Amino acid sequence: MRKYAFLFLSIGLTVSLVGCGDSGNGSAGSGGSGGTGGTGTATVSGTVFSAALEGESTPLAGATVSVVGTTTTATSGADGSFSLEAPVGIGSFLTTATDAWGELLTGDVPAGGIDMADPEVVPDALVAGVAGALMETIDPAKAIVIVEFDFDAPVGGEAAEIGANYGFAFVFDAAGDPVLGKELLPGGDTIVLFANVDISADVMPTATNSGGAACALNPAGVAYPSQAKVFTAVEVICP
């Protein structure tokens, strides 16, 4: 997965997976998976970052990275680094930190492990800034779901849904400004964000390309849970 811009935030989707966080609020859906489809464990390591209002994100000490569905956790060190053992195969990862929204990613852990996982949490103040720019309210008792299209730039008209109740959706235009709606804009960013998502069940994202053809989830056939005060990230690949 790739890093992408989120207005003045950037929430890291990186080379395989490492997941999301919250500040301890609630739980949601199935909670994801601790790993399926493989045998044994592999080392997942990297650096936890905190999104910044301006400039580059900074390494964050004291964040917790956990493998969902297991008791495995790690705390990031003074330089933001962490390392843990995760089941080989498809799994979900949760990254949490104080006074921040977390990130939940689901993806594949190869037998060789991952050494460049860079999960990123988003400070409360930055989320509030996004809400202010949209003149909307983002509820920390609910979730945000991000559907990311796996291409460099949208033609325009690519669309997403999440199969769950939510408050509003928005995208980013070619100038980097947020716009309410759930269709990508020409030259804009490649993500559709759904705010105030109901956390009572897993989300079931769907997406289409600019011609209306269905896109595939990556990975497919897994649970995508939503959690309070957490960004659930879902990647889609379009024909």
C-alpha positions as CSV (number, residue, x, y, z in Angstrom):
1,M,0.0,0.0,0.0
2,R,1.0,3.6,-0.5
3,K,1.2,6.8,1.5
4,Y,-1.4,9.3,0.5
5,A,-2.2,12.9,1.3
6,F,-5.2,13.7,3.6
7,L,-5.5,17.4,3.3
8,F,-2.8,18.7,5.6
9,L,-2.6,15.2,7.2
10,S,-1.1,12.1,5.7
11,I,-2.2,8.8,7.1
12,G,0.4,6.1,6.2
13,L,-0.6,3.2,4.1
14,T,2.7,1.4,3.6
15,V,4.5,-1.5,2.1
16,S,2.2,-4.3,3.3
17,L,0.3,-3.4,6.4
18,V,0.4,-2.1,9.8
19,G,-2.6,-0.8,11.3
20,C,-4.6,1.6,12.9
21,G,-5.1,3.1,16.2
22,D,-7.6,4.7,18.4
23,S,-7.3,6.3,21.8
24,G,-9.1,3.5,23.5
25,N,-12.7,4.3,22.5
26,G,-15.0,1.4,21.8
27,S,-14.7,-1.5,19.5
28,A,-16.4,-2.4,16.3
29,G,-17.6,-5.0,13.9
30,S,-15.7,-8.3,14.0
31,G,-12.4,-6.6,15.1
32,G,-10.6,-8.0,12.1
33,S,-8.3,-10.9,12.0
34,G,-5.0,-11.8,13.7
35,G,-3.9,-13.6,10.6
36,T,-5.1,-16.3,8.1
37,G,-3.9,-18.2,5.2
38,G,-0.3,-18.8,6.4
39,T,1.7,-20.7,9.0
40,G,4.0,-19.5,11.7
41,T,4.9,-15.9,12.4
42,A,7.1,-13.2,10.9
43,T,8.7,-10.0,12.2
44,V,6.9,-6.8,11.4
45,S,8.9,-3.7,12.2
46,G,9.0,0.0,11.3
47,T,8.3,3.4,12.7
48,V,5.1,5.0,14.0
49,F,4.5,8.6,12.8
50,S,2.3,11.4,14.0
51,A,0.8,13.5,11.3
52,A,1.7,17.2,11.3
53,L,-0.2,20.3,10.4
54,E,2.6,21.5,8.2
55,G,5.8,19.8,7.0
56,E,6.7,16.2,7.4
57,S,5.1,13.8,9.9
58,T,7.3,13.1,12.9
59,P,8.2,9.8,14.7
60,L,6.1,9.1,17.7
61,A,7.2,7.5,21.0
62,G,4.8,5.6,23.2
63,A,2.3,4.5,20.5
64,T,1.0,1.0,20.7
65,V,0.9,-1.3,17.7
66,S,-1.1,-4.5,18.0
67,V,-2.1,-7.5,16.0
68,V,-5.9,-7.6,16.1
69,G,-7.3,-10.8,17.4
70,T,-4.1,-11.7,19.3
71,T,-2.4,-10.5,22.5
72,T,0.7,-9.3,20.6
73,T,1.5,-5.7,21.0
74,A,4.5,-3.4,20.8
75,T,5.2,0.1,22.1
76,S,7.2,2.5,19.9
77,G,10.5,3.7,21.2
78,A,12.0,7.2,21.5
79,D,12.6,7.2,17.8
80,G,9.2,5.8,16.9
81,S,10.5,2.4,16.1
82,F,8.7,-0.8,16.9
83,S,8.9,-4.6,16.2
84,L,6.6,-7.5,16.8
85,E,5.8,-11.0,15.7
86,A,2.7,-11.4,13.6
87,P,1.0,-14.5,12.1
88,V,1.9,-15.1,8.5
89,G,-1.0,-14.4,6.1
90,I,-3.8,-11.9,6.1
91,G,-4.1,-9.9,9.3
92,S,-5.3,-6.6,10.8
93,F,-3.0,-4.2,12.6
94,L,-4.0,-1.4,15.0
95,T,-1.9,1.6,16.0
96,T,-3.1,3.7,18.9
97,A,-1.8,6.8,20.7
98,T,-3.0,9.3,23.2
99,D,-5.0,12.3,21.9
100,A,-5.0,11.0,18.4
101,W,-7.2,9.1,15.9
102,G,-5.8,5.7,15.1
103,E,-5.4,3.6,12.0
104,L,-6.5,0.1,11.1
105,L,-5.1,-1.7,8.1
106,T,-5.7,-5.2,6.8
107,G,-3.2,-6.9,4.5
108,D,-0.8,-9.7,4.0
109,V,2.2,-10.5,6.2
110,P,4.7,-12.5,4.1
111,A,6.8,-15.3,5.5
112,G,9.9,-13.0,5.2
113,G,8.2,-10.3,7.4
114,I,8.0,-6.6,6.9
115,D,10.8,-4.1,7.9
116,M,9.3,-0.9,6.5
117,A,5.9,-0.6,8.1
118,D,5.1,3.0,8.9
119,P,1.7,3.4,10.6
120,E,0.6,6.9,11.3
121,V,-1.8,8.3,13.9
122,V,-3.6,11.6,13.4
123,P,-3.7,14.2,16.3
124,D,-7.2,15.2,17.4
125,A,-6.5,18.8,16.5
126,L,-5.8,17.9,12.9
127,V,-9.1,15.9,12.6
128,A,-10.9,18.9,14.0
129,G,-9.2,21.1,11.4
130,V,-10.6,18.9,8.6
131,A,-14.0,19.0,10.1
132,G,-13.8,22.8,10.3
133,A,-12.7,23.1,6.7
134,L,-15.8,21.1,5.6
135,M,-18.1,22.9,8.1
136,E,-19.1,19.5,9.5
137,T,-18.7,17.7,12.8
138,I,-16.6,14.5,13.1
139,D,-17.8,12.4,16.0
140,P,-15.0,10.5,17.9
141,A,-17.5,8.0,19.0
142,K,-17.8,6.9,15.4
143,A,-15.3,5.8,12.7
144,I,-13.8,7.2,9.5
145,V,-13.4,4.8,6.6
146,I,-11.0,5.6,3.8
147,V,-11.4,3.9,0.4
148,E,-8.1,4.3,-1.6
149,F,-8.0,3.7,-5.3
150,D,-4.8,2.1,-6.5
151,F,-3.7,4.5,-9.2
152,D,-1.7,7.7,-9.4
153,A,-4.5,10.2,-10.4
154,P,-8.2,10.0,-11.0
155,V,-9.9,10.6,-14.3
156,G,-12.9,11.7,-12.3
157,G,-16.2,9.9,-11.5
158,E,-14.6,6.9,-9.7
159,A,-16.9,6.3,-6.8
160,A,-17.1,4.3,-3.5
161,E,-19.7,3.1,-1.0
162,I,-19.1,1.3,2.3
163,G,-22.3,-0.7,3.0
164,A,-22.8,1.0,6.4
165,N,-24.5,4.1,7.8
166,Y,-22.3,7.2,7.9
167,G,-22.8,10.9,8.2
168,F,-21.0,12.3,5.2
169,A,-18.4,11.6,2.6
170,F,-15.7,13.8,1.0
171,V,-12.9,13.8,-1.5
172,F,-10.1,16.2,-2.4
173,D,-10.0,18.3,-5.5
174,A,-7.0,19.2,-7.7
175,A,-6.1,22.1,-5.4
176,G,-6.0,19.8,-2.4
177,D,-9.2,21.2,-0.9
178,P,-11.9,18.9,0.6
179,V,-15.2,18.7,-1.2
180,L,-18.3,16.9,0.0
181,G,-19.1,13.9,-2.2
182,K,-18.1,10.3,-2.9
183,E,-16.8,10.5,-6.4
184,L,-13.2,11.4,-7.2
185,L,-12.5,14.6,-9.0
186,P,-10.3,15.0,-12.1
187,G,-6.7,15.6,-11.0
188,G,-7.7,15.3,-7.3
189,D,-6.6,12.8,-4.7
190,T,-7.3,9.1,-5.0
191,I,-9.3,8.6,-1.8
192,V,-12.9,8.8,-0.7
193,L,-13.4,9.3,3.0
194,F,-16.6,8.4,5.0
195,A,-17.0,10.2,8.3
196,N,-19.2,9.3,11.3
197,V,-19.4,5.7,10.3
198,D,-21.6,3.4,12.4
199,I,-19.4,1.0,14.4
200,S,-21.9,-1.7,15.1
201,A,-20.8,-3.9,12.2
202,D,-18.1,-4.4,9.6
203,V,-18.1,-2.1,6.6
204,M,-18.6,-3.7,3.2
205,P,-16.8,-1.3,0.7
206,T,-17.6,-1.3,-3.0
207,A,-16.1,0.9,-5.7
208,T,-16.4,1.5,-9.4
209,N,-14.1,3.1,-12.0
210,S,-15.0,6.1,-14.1
211,G,-16.8,3.9,-16.5
212,G,-18.9,2.2,-13.8
213,A,-17.0,-1.1,-13.8
214,A,-16.5,-2.8,-10.4
215,C,-13.2,-2.5,-8.6
216,A,-11.8,-5.3,-6.4
217,L,-10.9,-5.0,-2.7
218,N,-7.3,-5.7,-1.8
219,P,-7.2,-8.0,0.1
220,A,-10.6,-9.5,-0.9
221,G,-12.8,-11.7,1.2
222,V,-11.8,-10.4,4.6
223,A,-13.6,-8.4,7.4
224,Y,-13.1,-4.7,7.4
225,P,-14.1,-3.6,10.9
226,S,-14.9,0.0,11.9
227,Q,-13.9,1.3,15.3
228,A,-14.6,4.4,17.3
229,K,-11.9,7.1,16.7
230,V,-10.1,5.0,14.1
231,F,-9.4,5.4,10.4
232,T,-10.1,2.0,8.7
233,A,-8.2,2.0,5.4
234,V,-9.4,-0.1,2.4
235,E,-7.5,-0.3,-0.9
236,V,-9.3,-1.1,-4.2
237,I,-7.9,-2.1,-7.5
238,C,-9.9,-1.1,-10.6
239,P,-9.9,-2.5,-14.1
